[in-house]
Amino acid sequence: MFFSSGGGNPLGKEIAMNTQLQEMFDVMMGRGDKRLRVYGGKGGNLERGIVLDSGNAFGRSLSDLLERHEYQARRFQVEPAAVMQVFTGSISGVSTGRTLDGLFDLPLFCMDVAENPASLEHTTITMGFGGSTSPTPLRFPAYVVPAMRMLCGLEALGLPLPAVRLISAQMSAVTVNGMNAAELWPATLTNFAAAKLFVEEFFPKVAHRLLVDFDQPLEGEYLEAATALGEYVTREGKKERILDEAFAAMERQGRQHGGAERAMLYVALHVLLSPDCTAGKFGSPWVSACHQNGIVDQIMITAGCETEGYFNALRRFLAENARKVLGGAVRFPRRSLQVIFGAHVPPYYPRVGELDFQSRRIESLLYDFKGKPRGDSEWRRARADHELAWDYDVLEAAAGGWRPFLEWVWDTAALFELADGLGNNARERFAGLVLRDDKQRDPFAILLEAYAEKLKGKSFAALCALQRQRFLNGT
């Protein structure tokens, strides 16, 4: 059996690192659909989505890696394999970059946590979102579900909880793609508000660890750093044969981003916003605070869909060389790793005909014209696109079924429609209030109160009507 277990690992005793790593890789390999996929370098090619097992080059190379690395024994406060189970149960793959050494990232992180659980308080799981002006796709909240499941698993082990960070790159889209910031803000705020409301409804115990972050205008030092990194990866990265496929993929994406040069700029922005490193007080308010207060104490986990595989290979190359480009001001987190969540289509780019939070079809999927509850046949037809199946499966599982999920969507859509009826920019202002931690008393707090009352089992539709009437009456 490949990497047979070294036996029991009693807590508090020193365990040989290589023995523990073998057991960790056993967990990573898993079985069936629980097996992780590897997105990384192998034999001069950049492989995407290769299942990690003992029969392929990734699996065989692990034994070589273990023979080349010797680690000191460590003492654990919790079983490292239990921590690994939490993370492998929520992700579908790992990115290793150009070399297989990246396979160690996740096991070593889990062992860090097992040895020093307090390190989770300095860990952030980041998911990035590009600029979009489209209505919020129905599947948008699916992107945050795996991270929230990780938090639930860690809580069950009695461990501290990392932060889950949503970062919008909308201002990058303004500069790189020429998009209109005034059109981007309402869509971004609505997207993030929908995600937060979903988490508060279905992951209430860990919802307080969700935070949102927005990128700063791409100008000044920020633009200079991003441009320098983009030029470097274009010039020097092409000398790395293993990155050829990644460059080809980025050039294809460049057609959607204003050319290959701008696509490379997006790669550089991934490095600065994730962040794989910091070079000054720019990128976003959160990144600026990290740079100022000690990113070297932080553990950064970046999660993305399958299309991130190519970005991650180029990101690692840039991070390895960032100091050459940006000088001595560059600071790196204590540990950085990239994981894949399994979605193929980014959740903020709706497909043609895809359902969204403004759609009147939600009610028709739940009830017929006589108000009689429907079965799931209409819903199954509506979600038929196989490339979106992962997102919908995740959402249904989190909500406890397709009907609870659609009923939540219906209620949430009513919130936004009710806000729309309160005046210009009301949806945007309401979404902004949802995202704030300090909910101040203003007309939009009434909507939040209605939402909270709904959780107590009262008629949400009736409450919305009552609260709106109170607002209109000035009470």
Rosetta blueprint (number, residue, H / E / L):
1 M L
2 F L
3 F L
4 S L
5 S L
6 G L
7 G L
8 G L
9 N L
10 P L
11 L L
12 G L
13 K L
14 E L
15 I E
16 A L
17 M H
18 N H
19 T H
20 Q H
21 L H
22 Q H
23 E H
24 M H
25 F H
26 D H
27 V H
28 M H
29 M H
30 G L
31 R L
32 G H
33 D H
34 K H
35 R L
36 L L
37 R E
38 V E
39 Y E
40 G E
41 G E
42 K E
43 G L
44 G L
45 N E
46 L E
47 E E
48 R E
49 G E
50 I E
51 V E
52 L L
53 D L
54 S L
55 G L
56 N L
57 A H
58 F H
59 G H
60 R H
61 S H
62 L H
63 S H
64 D H
65 L H
66 L H
67 E H
68 R H
69 H L
70 E L
71 Y L
72 Q L
73 A L
74 R E
75 R L
76 F L
77 Q L
78 V L
79 E L
80 P H
81 A H
82 A H
83 V H
84 M H
85 Q H
86 V H
87 F H
88 T H
89 G L
90 S L
91 I L
92 S L
93 G E
94 V E
95 S E
96 T E
97 G E
98 R L
99 T L
100 L H
101 D H
102 G H
103 L H
104 F H
105 D H
106 L H
107 P H
108 L H
109 F H
110 C H
111 M H
112 D H
113 V H
114 A H
115 E H
116 N L
117 P H
118 A H
119 S H
120 L H
121 E H
122 H H
123 T E
124 T E
125 I E
126 T E
127 M E
128 G E
129 F E
130 G L
131 G L
132 S L
133 T L
134 S L
135 P L
136 T L
137 P E
138 L L
139 R L
140 F H
141 P H
142 A H
143 Y H
144 V H
145 V H
146 P H
147 A H
148 M H
149 R H
150 M H
151 L H
152 C H
153 G H
154 L H
155 E H
156 A H
157 L L
158 G L
159 L L
160 P L
161 L L
162 P L
163 A E
164 V E
165 R E
166 L E
167 I E
168 S E
169 A L
170 Q H
171 M H
172 S H
173 A H
174 V H
175 T H
176 V H
177 N H
178 G L
179 M L
180 N L
181 A H
182 A H
183 E H
184 L H
185 W H
186 P H
187 A H
188 T H
189 L H
190 T H
191 N H
192 F H
193 A H
194 A H
195 A H
196 K H
197 L H
198 F H
199 V H
200 E H
201 E H
202 F H
203 F L
204 P L
205 K L
206 V L
207 A H
208 H H
209 R H
210 L E
211 L E
212 V E
213 D E
214 F E
215 D L
216 Q L
217 P L
218 L L
219 E L
220 G H
221 E H
222 Y H
223 L H
224 E H
225 A H
226 A H
227 T H
228 A H
229 L H
230 G H
231 E H
232 Y H
233 V H
234 T H
235 R H
236 E H
237 G H
238 K H
239 K H
240 E L
241 R H
242 I H
243 L H
244 D H
245 E H
246 A H
247 F H
248 A H
249 A H
250 M H
251 E H
252 R H
253 Q H
254 G H
255 R L
256 Q L
257 H L
258 G L
259 G L
260 A H
261 E H
262 R H
263 A H
264 M H
265 L H
266 Y H
267 V H
268 A H
269 L H
270 H H
271 V H
272 L H
273 L H
274 S L
275 P L
276 D L
277 C L
278 T E
279 A L
280 G L
281 K L
282 F L
283 G L
284 S L
285 P H
286 W H
287 V H
288 S H
289 A H
290 C H
291 H H
292 Q H
293 N H
294 G L
295 I H
296 V H
297 D H
298 Q L
299 I E
300 M E
301 I E
302 T E
303 A E
304 G E
305 C L
306 E L
307 T L
308 E H
309 G H
310 Y H
311 F H
312 N H
313 A H
314 L H
315 R H
316 R H
317 F H
318 L H
319 A H
320 E H
321 N H
322 A H
323 R H
324 K H
325 V H
326 L H
327 G L
328 G L
329 A L
330 V L
331 R E
332 F L
333 P L
334 R L
335 R E
336 S E
337 L E
338 Q E
339 V E
340 I E
341 F L
342 G L
343 A L
344 H L
345 V L
346 P L
347 P L
348 Y L
349 Y L
350 P L
351 R L
352 V L
353 G L
354 E L
355 L L
356 D E
357 F L
358 Q L
359 S L
360 R L
361 R H
362 I H
363 E H
364 S H
365 L H
366 L H
367 Y E
368 D L
369 F L
370 K L
371 G L
372 K L
373 P E
374 R L
375 G L
376 D L
377 S H
378 E H
379 W H
380 R H
381 R H
382 A H
383 R L
384 A L
385 D L
386 H H
387 E H
388 L H
389 A H
390 W H
391 D H
392 Y H
393 D H
394 V H
395 L H
396 E H
397 A H
398 A H
399 A H
400 G L
401 G L
402 W H
403 R H
404 P H
405 F H
406 L H
407 E H
408 W H
409 V H
410 W H
411 D H
412 T H
413 A H
414 A H
415 L H
416 F H
417 E H
418 L H
419 A H
420 D H
421 G L
422 L L
423 G L
424 N L
425 N L
426 A H
427 R H
428 E H
429 R H
430 F H
431 A H
432 G H
433 L H
434 V H
435 L H
436 R L
437 D L
438 D L
439 K L
440 Q L
441 R L
442 D L
443 P H
444 F H
445 A H
446 I H
447 L H
448 L H
449 E H
450 A H
451 Y H
452 A H
453 E H
454 K H
455 L L
456 K L
457 G L
458 K L
459 S L
460 F H
461 A H
462 A H
463 L H
464 C H
465 A H
466 L H
467 Q H
468 R H
469 Q H
470 R H
471 F H
472 L H
473 N L
474 G L
475 T L
